[in-house]
Amino acid sequence: MGKEPDALIVSRSDYKDQLYGFWLGQCIANWTGLVTEMDKIGNIGEIRTGPFYTRDDWGKPDQPSIWGEGLPSGLSETIDYVLIGKDSIWGADDDTDIEYMYQHLLHANRTSVLSPEQIREGWLRHIRQEEENFLWVSNQTAFDLMREGILPPQTGHPRNNSNYMMIDAQLTTEIFGLLAPGRPDVALKMAHLPIRTSAYADAAWISEFYVSMHSLAASSDSEKSIADRLIWMADASRLNLPDSSYAAAMYDFVKMHYIEGSSWEEARDAVYQRYQVEQQDGYDLTSKNLYCNGCFASGINFAASLVSLFYGKGDLRETIKIGALCGWDSDNPTATWGGLIGFMIGKSGVEAAFGTNLSDRFKIHRTRQNFENDGIDTFENMAQKGIDVIDHVVVEEMSGIVDFEANVWRIPKPHAP
């Protein structure tokens, strides 16, 4: 990546390697986080899960989740990384499958901005209606509304979707940031409707925070450490959160603990106390008497994700480890940062971090349907589709240039408002 006076220069070949790293890093983090998903959510209401995990629990036996019927996840006997070798295949999960679907829809429709009709048609074609369909809370409600003929963004509006404040959009739309390198303004335009398919207000703003961070990765200073680049990306994205929102307050609160030198466990415990016990900064979900005290909610999981972001300091393994131990819906923050850091360090960086020969295949039909090749894909092909989509975005949305001879994108800087 380089810069001209009025343009960002991005290597298409390097970016393809980084997109491979995104998918691989996201899968590692997703499946590692699933080991501890919903094991620890606090002790408010009927469900009481005991003390939260700490760093000392890494490598120790996995404990049952709130729905585990007394049994651990079965993915790993101990709390540890889940790695899939070359002789096997990564399975899709809700942290990867709708992102995969959105990239496919952009590619198939040769567009940069999906219409409400294209989103609905894609959901109805690729998501199972009756059997286990791996949709949860707000996404399931949005899907039910689509089946009734309702289109986004009405599928995510509070008057239709009582689950609008849940986590769903956070884990299904980050990829739009990567599809608009260095231009969060364009990324947010592309992601606006997909986010509001299942989110509103704080849940939507938090999703936009993640999209912005992913877009800014391409324009962050590659001469600086991953940790410093992530802080810059996060602080820049924080500016888009309304100051009156609980999302902004959560960001400032977690960062304050990080700057003041609290341990990550102390910061996580402070998040639990402030937001689930005391219901500060307008985060009042505890008073709503939701199942598991809103453990799937956008807000509490955003705060938890920030703990792993700051304290992971750009180290892929450490960020995943902290995310998995932090609590609540732990596969989602791990997948978000695993994918983003995986993108920043690329395929070889992810492989070097884990020192093993990892599978390059992906089975989208574990959770979705009606894709080619019986739902078996490769990260190489998924990355190439991303490049094809970006080629279109650079020309149509950025008025930029795809220089095939130099194999780079020449991306104009956004105009000042």
N, C-alpha and C positions, 0 to 999 in steps of 0.2 A: 504494500500500500504506500502511496506517495501523495504529494500535493502539488498542484499548480496554483497560481494566484487565485483563480476563481473556480477551481475544480478539485475533486478528490479522485485520485487515480487508483484503481483497485484491480489487481491481477485476477483474472477469471480462473486460472488454474489453481492459484493459491486458495481462492475462495471456495472452490469445489472441494479441496482437501479439508478446509475448515468446516464446510457443511457436513462432510462425512464425520468429522470429529463431533459435531453437534449431535447427530443421531446416535453415534456410539456412546458418547458421554451421557446423553440423556437416558439411554437404555440401562447402562450400568447403574446410574443413580436411581432411576425409577424402581428397578427390581431390588436394589439394596434397601431403599426406603420402605418397600412393601413388607420387609421382614418385621419392621416395628410399627407399621401403620396402625394408628388408633390403640396402641398398647397403653399409652399414657395420655390422659386428657384432663387430669385433675380430679378433684373430689367434691364437686358441687352437684347437688341433685341426687338422683337415684343411682347413677353409675359412679363408682368410686374405684380409681385405678391405682391408688397408693402413690408413693413418692415418684417423681419424675426420674428418668434415666440420667446418669451422669457419665463422664468419660470413663469411669471405672467399670461400667457395664459393657463396654465394647469387648467382644470376644466371649462374653458370658452367655448362658442360655437365653434364648428368646422367650419372652413372656407372652401370654395370650392377649389378643386384642379384645376390645369390648364386645365383639361379636364372635370371638373365637371358641365359645363354648368350653372354655378351660384349656384349650389347646393352642400352642404357638402357631405361627404362620405356615410352617412346613417347607418354606423356601430355603431355610438354613437352620440348623440346630442351634447355632450361636448367632449373635448379632455381629454380622460380618458382611463383607462385600459379596454380592452375587455376580459371578462372572460366567458367561456362556462361551465355551470353547468352539473352535473351528468345526468340530464334528456335529454341532447342534445349531439352534436357531433362536434368535431373540423373539419373544412373543410381544405383540402389541398390548398396550394397556391404555387406560384413559388419559395418561399423560403424553401419549404419543399418537394415538390413533386419529383423533379429530384434527390435529395438526397435519398429519399425513393426508387426511381427506381434503382439508382446505388447500394444500399445495396441489393435490391432484385436480381439484375443481378449477383452480386458477390456470393450470397447465392445459386441461382439456378444453376449457372455454376460451382460451387465448385472451385472457383478460387480466387486469391488475386489480380491479375492484369488483367483487362479487355482488350481484343484485340479490334482493330478498328472495326472488323466485329461484335463483341458482342455488342459494344456500338451502332453501327448503327442499328442492329436488334432490340435492346431494345428500342431505340427511335422510330423506325417505328411501333413497336407493341403497345407501351404504350402511344404514343402521338397522339391525333386526328389530322387528316390532313385538314379537311375542316371547321368544325364548330369552334366556339371559342375554342382555344386550350391553352390559357394562356402562350404562348411563346411571348417573346419580343425581339426586336433588334437582338443582335448577336445570341441568341439561335434560333430565327426564321430563320435567314439566314443559320445557320448551318443545321437546319432541312430541309430546302429547298434543300441544297446541298446534303444531305444524300439521299433525294428522287431521286436525279439525279444520284445516285450511287457513290458519292464522300465520302471518308472515313476520319475520324479524323487521323492525325491532320490537314489535308488540309482544313477541314471545318472551322478552326479557323485562317487560314493563311491570311494575308492582301491581297494577290493576288486574293483570292476567297471571302473573307468576309470583306466588308468595315466597318463592325460594331465591328471589333475585339477588339476595345478599350473600349467597353461598360462593364457594370457591371456583365453580366450574370454568368460568371464562379465563381465569388465571392460567390454567394448565392447557388450554386449547388454542391460544392465540399468539404465544410468544414468537412463533416462526415468522409472523408478518414483519417483525423487526429485522430479521435476517434477510428478508426478501426486498428490503429497501435500505441497502448499505449506506450508512452515514447520513441518512435523511429521515429522522424520526417524524418529521412533518408528513412525509409521504407514507411512512409505516402506519402512523395513526389514522390516516385517511383510509388505507386499505383494511385496517383492523376494526374500524369504527363499528360497522354493522355486525361482523362476526362476534365482537365482544358483547354487543347489546342484544345478541340472540338469546343470551341467558343471564345478563348482568345489568345492573343499574346503579347509579350513584357511586358510593365508595368501592363496591365490587368492580365496577367498570373502570374507575380511576386507577385502582390497583393493577388491573390488567394492562392498562395503558402504560403504567410505570414499567412493567416488565417488557412490553413491546419497545418502548423507548430505549431501555438499556440494551436490548439486543441490537437495535439499529445503530446505536452509538459505538458499539464494539468496533465497527469498521473504521471509524474516524478517531478512535482513541489513540494516544501516542504509543506506538509499538516499541519505542525505545525505553519506556517505563515498565515497571514490574506489573504483572497481572493484578496484584493487589491494588496498586495505585490507580491503574486504569479502571478497575471495578468501582472504586470509590468515586472517581470522577464521573463515570457513567451514572452511578446511583444518585449523586448529588445533583447532576444535571436533570435527571428524570424526576427527582423530588420537586423541582420547580413547577412541574405540571400538576402536582397534587394541590387541590384547594386548601389553603391554610386552615380553613374551618373544619376540614374533614378529619375523621378519626384516623384515616390512612396517613395523613401528614403528621399527626401527633405521634402515631406509632413509629414512624421513621425517625423522628427527632428523639423520641424516648430511647429507642434501642441504640441509636448512634451515640447519644449522650453516655450511656452505660459503657459502650465500647471505648470512647475517648477517655472516660474517667478511670479505666483500668479494671472494671469488674470482670470476673470470669464469665465465660459464656453461660455456665449454669446459673450464676447469679442474675445475669441479664434475662435469661429465659424465665426464671422464677419470678422476677420482677414484672415481666410481661403478664404472667398468669395472675399475679396479685392485682395489678393495676386494671387489667381489662376483663378478667373473668370474675374476680372476687369483688373489686371495688366499682367496676363498670364506669371507668373514667373516660373523659374525652368524647363522650357521646356514644361509646360502644356499650350498648345496653342489652345485648343478646341474652345474658343470664336471666334477666327479668321476663323474657318471653317464654321460658319453660320449654325450650325446644329439646328434641331428642339429643342426648349426649351433650347438652348445653351448647349446641351449635358448633360441635367439633369439626364440622365440614365448612365452617363459615370462612368467608374471604378474609375478614379482619385478623382473627387470631392466628391464622396460618401465614398471613403476610408478615405479621410481627415475628413469628417463629422463623420465617425464611430470612429475615434481616439478621437475625442472630447468626445463622450459619453463613450468610454472606460476609458480614464484617469479621467475624472471628475465624472464618476459614482462610482469610487473607490470600485468596487467589489460588490456594493449593487444592487441586481437584480432590484428592483423597480425603484431606482434612475437612473440606467443605461438605462432602457427602457424609462423612462420619458424624459431624456435628448435627447436620440436618436430620439424619436418621435417629439420633438420640434426643432430639429436641422435644418431640412429642406431637400430639394431634395427628393431622393427615400427612405424616412424615414423608411419604413418597413424592408428594407434590413439590415442596421446596427443594428436595434433593434433585428431582428431575429438572427443575428450572435451572438451578445453578450448575448441575452436571452438564446440561446441554450448552449453557452459555460459556462456561470455562472450557468445555470440550471444543467448542467453536474457536475460541481464542487460541488454544494450543494446537488444534488440528489433530488429524488422525494419528500421526506419529507421536504427538505429545500425550494423547490419551493412552495409547498402547504402552508407551514408556512408563507412564505413571503406574501401570498395573503389571508390567513386566511379564505378560503372557500373551499367547496367540488367541485372539478373541474372534468370535464369529462375526462375519460381515453380512449375514442374512437376517431378514426380518419378516415375520409372519403377521400381516395385517388382518388376516382372517381369524386370528384368535378372538378378536373382538368385533370386527366389522365384516362386511360382505360385498360381493359383486365387484371385486377388483380382478384384474387380469392375472394370468399365471397361477391360478388357484390361491391368490393372496400371498405368494412368496416373492419377496423383493430383496434387493441388496442396497446397502448404504451407498455404494458407488452410483447406482441408478437413481436413488432418491436424491443424492447430491446433484447429479446432472440435471434432473428435473427442476431443482431449485435454480440452477444457473440459467436454464431456459426461461423460467418465469422472470428472473431478474433482468435478463436481456430485454424483455418486453417492458418491464417497469421502468428501466433506465430511459428508454426512448419515449414511452407514452406518458409517464407520470413525472419524469424529471427533466425532460428535454435534453437528455444527455446523449452520449455516443457510445455505441458498442464497437470498439476498435478490434476487429477480428485479426488484423495483421499483427498488432502488438499484443493481442489477447488480453485486453484490459477494458474496463469501463471508465469513461470520463464523466464523472458525476458533478454537475454544477452545484455550487453551494446554494442553500435556500435564500430566497429574497428576504430582505429585512422587512418586517411588518410596517 
